[in-house]
Amino acid sequence: MSVLLFALAAGAVIGLALGALGGGGSVLAVPALIYLLGFTPVAATTASLVVVSVTSATALSAHARDGHVRWRTGLLFAAAGIVPALLGGALAGRLPAAALTAAFAVVAGTAAVRMLRPRPASDTTRPVRPGRAAAAGAGLGAVTGVLGVGGGFLAVPALVSVLGMRMRDAVGTSLLVITVNSLAALAMRAGTAEGLDWAVIAPFAGAAILGAWDGRRLAAKVSGGALQRTFALVLLAVAGFMMIDAVL
C-alpha cells in the first residue's frame, strides 16, 4: 500500500509541475522511481519514458485545442531527434548504473540552472537556421533516449531561441517533440520493459496525467516565476543528492 501511495504522490507532483511549467516536471520521474519506488537506474529511465509519453501526449491534446501547437515545425524538429533517441535508448542499457545516475544528475542540475534564469520573451519570428535547428533537435533526442526524460526544459528554450517561436507556442510544440522522441526511445527499450512493475507504473502515470490538468489551472492563479524558481531549487537539491550517490 505504501508503494502505491508513493507512486500516486510522485506522479501527481510530476504532472503538476509539467502542467504548470510546460516542461521540466518529468525530470523528477527518474529520481522518484529510483529512491522512492526502488527501481534500478535502467528500469527507472525506461519507466520514465512510459510516464513521459502518456503524460505529454495528454497535455499535447489540451494545447492543440487552444491552437498553440505548430505541427509542421514541431514534427521537423522532432524528426532530427528520432535517430539519436533510438541510439540513446540502445546505449542506456549498456551504461553502468553509477554512470547513468551521474549523467542524470548533471542534466537535472543543468535544468535547474536554466529554470532559475528568466526565459526570453519573444513575440517576433526570426529566420530559422536549419543547421542549428537540426543540432538542437538531435541533442534533445539523445538526452531523451539515454536518460528517459522528456527534455521540455531544453526543448522550450530551443524552440524560442532557435526557431523564434512565441513562448506559448513553444510550450505546446515542445510537448509534440517530447512525445515523438519518448516513443522512439521507448521502442529501443522493448527488451527492458518486460521486467517493469506495471502495478506501480500505471497509477504513477495516471496521477501524472491528472496532475498535469491541475497544473494548467494552477499556472493561471500563481506566478509562473515563483513556481519555476521553487521547482528549480528542489530539482537542484535532487541533482546534488544523485551526484553524491553516484560518486559514493
C-alpha positions in Angstrom: 0.0 0.0 0.0 2.8 2.4 0.8 4.4 1.9 -2.6 1.1 2.7 -4.3 0.7 5.8 -2.3 4.3 6.9 -3.1 3.6 6.2 -6.8 0.4 8.3 -6.7 2.0 11.2 -4.8 5.1 11.3 -7.0 3.1 11.1 -10.2 0.8 13.9 -9.1 3.7 16.2 -8.2 5.5 15.5 -11.6 2.3 16.0 -13.6 1.6 19.2 -11.6 5.0 20.6 -12.5 4.7 19.6 -16.1 1.2 21.2 -16.4 2.2 24.4 -14.6 5.6 25.0 -16.1 5.3 23.5 -19.6 8.3 21.4 -19.2 10.8 20.1 -16.6 8.4 18.1 -14.4 9.3 14.8 -16.0 12.9 15.2 -14.9 11.8 14.3 -11.4 10.3 11.0 -12.6 13.7 9.1 -12.6 14.8 10.0 -9.1 11.3 9.3 -7.8 11.3 5.9 -9.3 14.8 5.1 -8.0 14.7 6.5 -4.5 11.0 6.2 -3.6 9.9 3.1 -5.5 13.1 1.0 -5.6 13.7 0.8 -9.4 17.2 0.3 -10.8 18.5 3.3 -12.9 17.9 1.4 -16.2 14.4 0.4 -15.2 13.7 3.9 -13.9 14.7 5.6 -17.2 12.5 3.1 -19.2 9.5 3.5 -16.9 10.0 7.3 -17.0 9.7 7.2 -20.8 6.3 5.4 -20.4 5.1 8.1 -18.0 6.5 10.9 -20.1 5.0 9.6 -23.3 1.4 9.3 -22.0 1.5 12.5 -19.9 3.0 14.6 -22.7 0.5 13.2 -25.3 -2.4 14.0 -23.0 -1.1 17.5 -22.3 -0.5 18.0 -26.0 -4.1 17.5 -26.8 -5.1 20.3 -24.5 -2.6 22.7 -26.0 -3.6 21.7 -29.5 -7.2 22.6 -28.7 -6.0 26.0 -27.7 -4.2 26.4 -31.0 -0.7 26.6 -29.5 1.0 23.7 -31.4 3.0 24.3 -34.5 2.6 20.9 -36.0 4.8 21.1 -39.1 7.7 22.8 -37.3 7.4 20.5 -34.3 7.5 17.4 -36.4 10.5 18.6 -38.4 12.3 19.4 -35.1 11.4 16.0 -33.7 12.5 14.2 -36.8 16.1 15.4 -36.2 15.9 13.7 -32.8 14.4 10.3 -33.7 17.7 8.6 -34.6 19.6 10.0 -31.6 16.7 8.9 -29.4 16.9 5.4 -30.8 20.6 5.2 -30.4 20.4 6.7 -26.9 17.8 4.2 -25.9 20.0 1.3 -27.0 23.0 2.8 -25.2 21.3 3.3 -21.9 21.0 -0.4 -21.2 24.8 -0.8 -21.6 25.8 2.0 -19.2 26.9 1.3 -15.6 24.3 2.3 -13.0 26.6 4.8 -11.4 27.4 6.5 -14.8 23.7 6.7 -15.7 22.9 8.3 -12.3 25.8 10.8 -12.6 24.7 11.7 -16.1 21.2 12.3 -15.0 22.4 14.4 -12.1 24.3 16.6 -14.5 21.3 17.1 -16.8 19.0 17.7 -13.8 21.4 20.3 -12.4 21.5 22.0 -15.9 17.7 22.0 -16.0 17.6 23.7 -12.6 20.1 26.4 -13.6 18.2 27.1 -16.8 14.9 27.4 -15.0 16.4 29.8 -12.5 17.3 32.1 -15.4 14.5 34.2 -16.8 13.0 32.9 -20.1 13.4 35.1 -23.1 10.2 36.7 -24.0 9.7 36.7 -27.8 6.7 37.6 -29.9 8.7 38.1 -33.1 9.6 35.5 -35.6 13.2 35.2 -36.6 14.7 33.3 -39.6 15.2 29.6 -38.8 18.8 28.3 -39.2 18.3 24.7 -40.4 21.7 23.6 -39.1 21.1 24.9 -35.6 17.5 23.6 -35.5 18.7 20.1 -36.6 21.5 20.1 -34.0 19.1 21.2 -31.2 16.6 18.5 -32.2 19.3 15.8 -32.3 20.7 16.8 -28.9 17.3 16.7 -27.4 16.6 13.3 -28.9 19.9 11.9 -27.5 19.1 13.2 -23.9 15.6 11.7 -24.1 16.9 8.3 -25.3 19.7 7.9 -22.7 18.2 9.4 -19.6 14.4 8.8 -20.1 13.5 12.5 -19.6 11.1 14.4 -21.8 13.5 17.4 -22.2 11.0 20.1 -22.1 13.5 22.3 -20.2 15.7 22.0 -23.3 13.0 22.0 -26.0 11.2 25.2 -24.9 14.3 27.5 -24.9 15.5 25.9 -28.2 12.1 26.5 -29.9 12.1 30.1 -28.7 15.8 31.0 -29.4 16.5 28.8 -32.5 13.1 28.8 -34.2 11.8 32.1 -33.0 8.5 30.8 -31.6 6.4 32.7 -29.2 6.5 31.2 -25.7 3.0 29.8 -25.6 3.5 28.1 -29.0 6.9 26.8 -27.9 5.4 25.2 -24.8 2.7 23.4 -26.8 5.0 22.4 -29.6 7.6 21.1 -27.2 5.0 18.5 -26.0 4.8 17.2 -29.5 8.6 16.9 -29.8 8.8 15.2 -26.4 6.1 12.7 -27.3 7.7 11.7 -30.5 11.2 11.4 -29.0 10.0 9.5 -26.0 8.1 6.9 -28.1 11.2 6.5 -30.3 13.4 5.9 -27.3 10.9 3.6 -25.8 10.8 1.5 -29.0 14.5 0.7 -28.5 13.9 -0.4 -24.9 11.3 -3.0 -25.5 13.6 -5.7 -24.0 14.0 -3.7 -20.7 10.2 -3.2 -20.4 9.5 -6.8 -19.6 10.6 -6.7 -16.0 8.9 -3.4 -15.1 6.3 -3.3 -12.3 3.3 -2.1 -14.2 1.2 -2.2 -11.0 3.4 0.8 -9.9 3.9 2.5 -13.2 0.2 2.6 -14.2 -1.0 4.6 -11.1 2.1 6.7 -11.4 1.3 7.7 -15.0 -2.4 8.1 -14.1 -1.7 10.5 -11.3 0.8 12.4 -13.6 -1.9 12.9 -16.2 -4.4 14.2 -13.6 -1.7 16.4 -12.1 -0.9 18.0 -15.5 -4.5 19.2 -15.8 -4.4 20.7 -12.3 -1.1 22.2 -13.1 -2.5 24.2 -16.0 -5.2 25.6 -13.7 -2.5 26.4 -11.0 -0.4 28.3 -13.5 -3.3 30.7 -14.1 -3.6 31.5 -10.4 0.1 31.6 -9.1 3.0 33.5 -10.5 4.8 31.4 -13.1 8.2 32.8 -12.0 7.6 31.8 -8.4 6.5 28.2 -9.4 9.6 27.9 -11.6 12.1 29.1 -9.0 10.6 26.8 -6.4 10.7 23.8 -8.7 14.3 24.7 -9.8 15.6 24.8 -6.2 14.0 21.4 -5.5 15.5 20.0 -8.7 18.9 21.4 -7.8 18.8 19.6 -4.4 17.8 16.3 -6.1 20.6 16.7 -8.6 23.2 17.2 -5.8 21.9 14.2 -3.9 22.1 12.0 -7.0 25.6 13.1 -7.8 26.7 12.2 -4.3 25.0 8.9 -4.5 26.7 8.1 -7.9 30.2 9.1 -6.6 29.9 7.3 -3.3 
